[in-house]
């Protein structure tokens, strides 16, 4: 086999977590429509303002208005990226972990509430998860630079051009690995998310060639299908642009890219993540983080050191791990009665 995951298992996991596929399609579909709508408003306003001048001025004002609308939506997405990670991506990963571990997640939309409880138990707040995610991405890039993945799959010398291409694909493929690290954090029911992220990164480094090989295949699948979607969306995107005022035909190309990227984020990325989770869980099963790799990452990665510092400073608050209102309880552990009060002083 060219890869080490089961496509049938992945599809089954996605079908069983269909509420999150629907949620992703709603969120990313709304993002696509927001780009079209706000860009259209900006172009219309620019066209109206441009009517005060020459035809060339009006055409320029229309383009500037469209660009302004596009920028407004992009800025809004930048500010809600933590919410998307916490509520959509992490929740879906929590349910995928449950399915791939042989669990029985709730049916229907009840999955959303159950997933939110699991994510809250692991990370407490969105900003904690976001900080971990950003640090993990930095370490993953460092590991990809340390591991001579290209030499492992292209042992024949004299293939520099192909090697450069493979390295470029690897840089794209590692974009899936950070969510697999998040999946490990959820799978082991972490009490200290920073320390668990460090352990997961060491395990990833120990098995990086195997994991990256599969990530490369998944990146090729995902981006190949995304390109096909781009070609399909070109015609309707051009029709949308035709309805907008002025000459802004270039936005049809941009809209087609946005639609394709949103479909990629809604459907294709979950396929890649669920597949890579299978590979990671199988590769690291029964392993413990090796101290030599931990020491090496401490030496070469500032983000890895920062994770360690935050792990040492992390204090589990009374609310951390609570998901049902009980003291110190969450779905993964049985309810514990509070300790008896201390006896009065004699």
C-alpha positions, -999 to 999 in steps of 0.1 A, spaced: 0 0 0 11 35 -7 -4 47 26 -10 32 60 -46 43 67 -79 28 58 -101 50 35 -131 29 45 -124 36 82 -120 73 75 -153 76 56 -171 56 83 -157 80 110 -169 110 90 -203 96 84 -207 89 122 -197 125 130 -219 140 103 -232 168 126 -197 183 125 -195 179 87 -228 199 85 -215 224 110 -183 229 89 -203 233 57 -225 259 74 -195 279 88 -173 278 58 -203 282 34 -212 313 54 -176 325 50 -179 321 12 -211 340 10 -198 367 32 -169 372 8 -192 374 -21 -218 397 -4 -194 421 13 -171 423 -17 -202 430 -39 -213 458 -15 -179 473 -16 -178 472 -54 -213 487 -56 -203 516 -32 -171 521 -52 -191 521 -85 -215 547 -71 -188 570 -58 -169 565 -91 -200 578 -110 -189 613 -99 -158 610 -121 -147 596 -155 -152 561 -167 -117 552 -158 -121 566 -123 -154 547 -118 -137 514 -129 -108 520 -104 -132 530 -76 -152 498 -82 -121 476 -79 -110 495 -48 -144 491 -32 -144 454 -39 -109 450 -24 -120 469 7 -150 446 11 -127 415 7 -103 429 33 -131 435 58 -142 399 57 -106 387 59 -101 408 90 -132 395 106 -121 359 100 -87 367 116 -105 378 148 -128 347 150 -101 321 141 -99 311 178 -136 304 179 -135 283 147 -106 263 161 -123 258 195 -159 252 185 -156 236 151 -122 219 145 -115 208 181 -150 195 187 -149 175 155 -115 160 165 -129 150 199 -157 130 182 -133 115 157 -111 103 185 -141 87 202 -151 69 170 -115 57 161 -110 45 196 -141 23 192 -163 44 214 -200 51 208 -205 89 205 -240 104 210 -262 104 179 -273 135 160 -268 170 172 -261 159 208 -226 153 195 -220 190 195 -227 195 232 -207 163 241 -177 175 220 -178 209 236 -177 194 271 -147 172 261 -128 202 246 -136 224 276 -124 196 300 -91 194 281 -83 231 274 -107 251 296 -107 282 273 -103 289 236 -71 310 242 -54 280 258 -61 258 228 -51 286 204 -17 292 221 -9 255 221 -19 252 185 4 280 174 34 267 194 28 231 181 28 244 145 62 259 151 77 227 165 62 206 137 80 228 111 113 224 131 109 186 131 102 185 94 135 203 89 154 180 112 142 147 97 157 140 63 124 128 50 133 134 13 164 112 16 143 85 31 120 83 1 145 94 -26 177 75 -18 189 79 -54 213 109 -59 209 134 -87 172 140 -82 175 176 -68 145 189 -88 122 162 -75 137 166 -40 128 203 -40 92 194 -52 89 168 -24 101 193 2 75 218 -10 48 192 -7 60 183 28 57 219 39 20 217 28 15 183 44 26 193 78 -4 216 80 -24 185 90 -1 173 118 -10 200 143 -46 187 146 -33 152 151 -13 165 180 -45 180 194 -62 146 189 -35 129 211 -41 155 238 -78 146 238 -72 108 235 -50 106 266 -74 128 286 -47 153 294 -46 170 328 -18 194 316 -24 203 279 10 219 275 29 189 289 8 165 268 15 185 237 52 182 243 49 145 247 28 142 215 55 162 196 83 139 208 63 109 197 57 126 164 94 132 160 102 96 167 79 85 139 81 115 116 92 97 84 62 73 86 37 100 95 50 125 69 49 99 42 12 95 48 7 132 52 22 138 18 -2 114 1 -31 131 19 -19 165 9 -18 154 -27 -53 140 -25 -68 170 -8 -52 197 -29 -58 177 -61 -95 175 -53 -95 211 -42 -81 221 -77 -109 201 -93 -134 220 -72 -118 253 -82 -123 244 -119 -159 235 -112 -166 267 -93 -151 290 -120 -183 291 -140 -207 301 -112 -182 325 -98 -179 342 -131 -217 344 -132 -217 361 -98 -191 387 -110 -212 394 -141 -240 406 -118 -217 430 -100 -212 466 -113 -182 477 -132 -153 456 -146 -140 434 -118 -137 401 -137 -106 392 -117 -128 386 -87 -144 356 -104 -111 338 -102 -107 349 -65 -143 337 -57 -136 303 -73 -105 299 -51 -125 309 -20 -153 284 -27 -128 256 -34 -109 264 -2 -141 265 19 -151 231 5 -116 218 13 -119 231 49 -154 217 53 -150 182 38 -116 174 25 -96 184 56 -116 163 80 -109 133 57 -71 140 59 -72 146 97 -91 114 104 -68 94 81 -36 108 97 -50 102 132 -51 65 123 -15 66 112 -4 85 143 -22 64 168 -9 32 152 27 45 149 29 57 185 9 28 202 28 15 231 56 40 228 69 65 254 86 98 245 123 93 242 145 116 262 171 120 235 144 134 211 130 156 240 165 170 247 171 177 210 138 195 205 146 215 237 178 226 220 166 235 186 130 248 191 121 279 211 84 269 208 91 235 224 109 252 252 80 276 256 55 247 259 77 233 287 77 266 305 39 269 303 36 232 314 57 240 345 36 271 352 3 255 345 -20 254 375 -52 233 372 -80 256 384 -111 242 401 -130 248 368 -105 230 346 -119 196 337 -154 204 348 -180 199 321 -212 190 339 -212 215 368 -199 191 394 -167 198 413 -137 185 393 -157 162 371 -160 157 334 -173 131 310 -141 110 311 -139 104 348 -165 92 373 -180 117 396 -160 121 428 -175 131 461 -159 162 477 -135 155 505 -149 156 541 -144 189 560 -114 191 582 -120 185 619 -123 215 641 -93 225 660 -90 211 695 
